[in-house]
Amino acid sequence: MDCARTIRKKGAKEVYVLYRRKEEQMPAEKKEIEEAKKEGITFLFQHNVVKILPKEAENQVAKIECIKTELIQKEGELRPIPIDIKGSNYLLDMDYVVMAIGSEPEKEVVENLAIKRKEKGYIEVDKNYETSQEGIFAGGDIIGSKATVAWAARGGREAAEAIENYLKSKEKTC
Ligand SMILES: Cc1cc2nc3c(=O)[nH]c(=O)nc-3n(C[C@H](O)[C@H](O)[C@H](O)COP(=O)(O)OP(=O)(O)OC[C@H]3O[C@@H](n4cnc5c(N)ncnc54)[C@H](O)[C@@H]3O)c2cc1C
């Protein structure tokens, strides 16, 4: 949302936000969506991107292939699942694409370090941001904190303080 609004404010003539689910299911504040609409951003709800098509012989975007989606409630799923509607594909002229998709912890990194994890693969830390491996600390999204920049920055700062205290305590014992 921030990217879309900033690009528009910087002068992009047309800005589209494509979202696979309905407006009311979008993980954004209602106010943000309303303001973005007022600023001239076009929302395409229940839309998915199938392909990004480049300009011939150029490393630039020319079009995106979109497909419409329908929402299906599956057993055991909290949210309806978007399913592509076969044959509803169409092309949109586009010259720049910002991918805004979710992320999850990279298993291999955590597994290689033999660090204890909690649900969804996030790293478990104690109140000092120390993991199950002594001397290894973690903070930010990887510990499953509230996924915002402010919380990640706070986690980083507090973890840094904890690391400093840990190192000082080691110095004393040497
Ligand atoms: C689509 C989307 C929209 C968002 N919008 C907002 C918003 O509007 N406002 C807001 O406050 N927050 C927003 N967030 C959340 C915010 O981006 C995160 O909470 C924040 O970036 C977390 O910071 P971090 O330092 O923990 O992790 P990250 O910012 O993910 O940084 C981790 C870094 O580690 C690097 N890395 C990964 N693996 C390795 C490896 N093996 N070796 C070396 N480096 C590695 C990555 O390349 C990355 O640079 C959004 C997130 C997403 C996905």
The ligand as a Gaussian input file, in Angstrom:
#p B3LYP/6-31G(d) Opt

LIG

0 1
 C        4.138000      -7.093000       1.379000
 C        4.551000      -6.517000       2.706000
 C        4.121000      -5.247000       3.048000
 C        4.489000      -4.696000       4.284000
 N        4.064000      -3.448000       4.602000
 C        4.442000      -2.884000       5.764000
 C        4.062000      -1.551000       6.091000
 O        3.361000      -0.869000       5.337000
 N        4.474000      -1.053000       7.283000
 C        5.248000      -1.775000       8.160000
 O        5.607000      -1.255000       9.229000
 N        5.624000      -3.023000       7.871000
 C        5.245000      -3.607000       6.693000
 N        5.643000      -4.881000       6.394000
 C        6.424000      -5.646000       7.391000
 C        7.881000      -5.219000       7.423000
 O        8.410000      -5.233000       6.104000
 C        8.661000      -6.209000       8.301000
 O        8.041000      -6.325000       9.565000
 C       10.114000      -5.781000       8.508000
 O       10.750000      -5.565000       7.274000
 C       10.865000      -6.860000       9.303000
 O       12.218000      -6.497000       9.410000
 P       13.319000      -7.603000       9.663000
 O       14.595000      -6.873000       9.740000
 O       12.907000      -8.486000      10.797000
 O       13.254000      -8.544000       8.368000
 P       13.524000      -8.181000       6.841000
 O       13.204000      -6.744000       6.562000
 O       12.820000      -9.245000       6.073000
 O       15.096000      -8.339000       6.690000
 C       15.726000      -9.588000       6.666000
 C       16.943000      -9.468000       5.761000
 O       17.698000     -10.660000       5.871000
 C       18.133000     -11.021000       4.567000
 N       18.359000     -12.479000       4.564000
 C       17.465000     -13.469000       4.487000
 N       18.075000     -14.666000       4.505000
 C       19.395000     -14.430000       4.594000
 C       20.563000     -15.254000       4.644000
 N       20.483000     -16.563000       4.619000
 N       21.751000     -14.652000       4.730000
 C       21.853000     -13.305000       4.762000
 N       20.805000     -12.474000       4.709000
 C       19.583000     -13.022000       4.630000
 C       16.997000     -10.605000       3.660000
 O       17.467000     -10.450000       2.336000
 C       16.594000      -9.278000       4.292000
 O       17.337000      -8.209000       3.790000
 C        5.296000      -5.445000       5.171000
 C        5.741000      -6.715000       4.800000
 C        5.385000      -7.250000       3.576000
 C        5.889000      -8.623000       3.187000

